[in-house]
Every structure is written in C-alpha cells, then in structure tokens.
Amino acid sequence: MSGNPLDKDGIIKTKKRESSQRGETRMSRPSASVFDVAEFILVTKGPLTTMKLQKLVYYSQAWSLTWDEGPIFPEKILAWANGPVVYELFKKFQRQYQISTTKIGDPNKLKPKNIETIRAILEYYGDKSSQWLSDLTHMESPWIDARRGLAQNARGCREITHADLAEYYGSLEPSSKTN
C-alpha cells in the first residue's frame, strides 16, 4: 500500500514544474476554508462518507503544502484515533455517515492551483475506500508522530502541523522527479 501519488501519471513532476513556472512563494496565505475544499470534493465526487471526506481533505492539504508550498485552508488538522480530522468539518457533520454538500462551502474561493491539487488528489486517492485511506494515514509519520505516547484508541487533540506534513510528503518526492 502506498500513499504516494508520485508515480501516478507524473502528477508531481507536472505540479512541481507548474508551481515553479508561476513563481509562487512559500507558505502563501490560504484564501479558502476547509468547507470550500470539502464542497469542491463533494461536487466533483458526489456523496461521500464523512470519514472519506476527512481523509481527502487531509491529503489535499498535505500535498498542497508540498506541491504548492502553502496550505489550501487555515483550519488545523488533528491526529485522532481514526486518523487525521479537521475539527470544524467533524463538528458540522458529526451525526452524519454520508454527506452530499456542506451547504456553506464555496468552491469558487479556491485558487486555480488549489483546484489542480485537489483534482490530482481525487484522481489518485478518490477511488480508495475510507478504511483504506484511514489505514494509510496510520502508516505515515505525520499522524504517527502526532500520536506518539498515546494509546492506540485514546482520544487526542494533537495537531498535525504544516511543517510535519510538508517535511514528510516532500520527502516522498524522488530526486529524479523534482526540478
């Protein structure tokens, strides 16, 4: 099982080249919210379980920090027992198993580079089950490191930082595929 879309149709090579051609700066300020990202995902993929939506939002943020050198949304990602969770998204849909719209998200707030990143994520991770995605996050160091010292099923509200995400996912880029 690999959580690395590096080999998927040259996605990283293309994304890296395009972001460097645009001259984008490191860690630009996000213009969208997690709900804007979630709404774009739901409009594109259709109804999803809340767990799968959480994981797709997580991977969108993680790879945006790597490819675009900045976050898509400002909300924190927490390392919960079932994997990464954005609390605001959880709170809004905590009693729902499946959702089809956020009702408050606006995909038009996303920048073109954000849309490109999210589409790449959906192409690579979109057909995976929510359990597969959760299992994958449990094998990756950002979640593991944030949960260090907690029992396997213990609740916890430790943040998975942007720095940890950028460092880990950036390390997955093979040198032959970078600029």
N, C-alpha and C positions, 0 to 999 in steps of 0.2 A: 504494500500500500504506500503510495507516495502522494504527498500533498504539495508537490512542486509542479506547477504548470510550465516549467521551463521547456520541456520537450514537446509541448502541445502546439504544433504549427508555428513554431518560432515566436510565440507570443512575447516573451521577454525581450528577445533581440529587437523586435519591432517596436515595442513600447519604449525601451531604453533609447533607441535611435530617435524616435519622435519627440520624446521629452527633452533630449539634449538639443535637438534642432529648434525647439520652441524657446530655448534659453530659460527654462523655468528655474526658479530659485528654490533652495532647500527650505522645507517646512513652511510653505505658504499657509496663510490663514484660511480655514475652511469656510466656504460660503453656504454650505448646505448642512442640514441636520440629519441625524440617523433616520428620521422619519422620511425625509426626502429620498435617501438611499433605499430604504425599505419599500417605499412606494414604487420606485423605478423597478426594483427587483420583482415586485408583485405584478406590475403592469406587463413586464416582459415575460415572466414565467407562469403567471396565473396563481391561483391559490396555493399556499404552502403551509406546512406545519410551522408553528411558532419556533420550534427548535431549529428547523432547517433555515428559516429566515434569519435567526440569530447567527448561525454559522456562516451564511452567505454574506451577511453584513460584516462579520468579523474578517473574513478573507478579503473582502473588498477594501476594508481599512488597511489590513496588513500589506497587501500588495500595492496599494496606493502609496504607502509610506516608502516602499521600495522603488517602484517604477516612477512615480510622480514626485517623489521626495517631499511629500506632505500628506496630511490627513484629509480625508473627504469630509468627515464630520467631527465636531468637537467633543461629543459625549465620550465618557470613559468606558473602557471595556474591562469587565471584572472576570476573575477566574473562579467561576462557580464549579461545584462538583460535577455537573453535567457538561462542562465546557465553558468557553467564553460567552459572556452575556453583557449586553448593553442594558443597564437597569431601566432606563426610560422606556425602552421598547418592551422589556419584560412587564413593567408596571401597566402599560397601556393594554397588553393582551394576556395578562396572567391567567385568566379564566378561560381562555380560548385555545382549542387544539389546533385549529386551522384558520387562516385569515386570507382574505382576498384583497383588502385595501386597508391602508392606515387611516384614511379619511382626513388626515391632517398633513400628510407629506405632499411635497410638490417637486416632481422630477425636473421641472423647468429651472429649479435653483441649482442643479448640478452643472458644473463646467463640462465642456466637451471632453477634456482629458479624464474627468471622473466617469463619464458615461462609457468611454472607451475601456477604462479599467474594469468597471462593473460588468460590461459585456464579456470581457476576457475571462473574468471570474465565473460568470454564468456558463460560458462555453466549457470551461474545464470542470467546475465543481457542480454545476446545475443539475446534472442527471444523477448525482450521488444521493443516497438516502440520508436522512437526518442522522441516523445512528452511525453510518459510515463517517460522516463529517465530524460528529462528536468524538468517535474513536480516534480519528486522525488528529484532532486538536489535542487529545490526551497523550499523543506520542511526540508532540512538538514542544520545544523548550520554552516558548513564552508562557504557555499555560502551566507546564511542569514547574518552572522556576517561580512563578507567582504563587503556586500552591505548596511550595516547599515547606515542610513542617506541619502541614495539615493532614488529618486522617483522610483516607480516600473519599468517604462520603460526607465529610464535615462541611458545614456551610462556611463560607468565607467571602469576604468582600475586597480581596486584594486586587489592585489594579494591574492589568497587563499594559505596561507603558508603551508609548510610541517608540521609545528608544529600543526596548526589547524586541518589538515587532520588526522594526527596520533592521536591527542587527541580525536577527535570526533569518528573516526571509531574504535579506540582502546576501547573506552567506550562502544561500542556495543557488545563487547565480554562478554558473561556471564561467571561468575567466575567458573562455573562448567565445562566449555569447555576450560579453559586455563591450562597450565602446572603448 
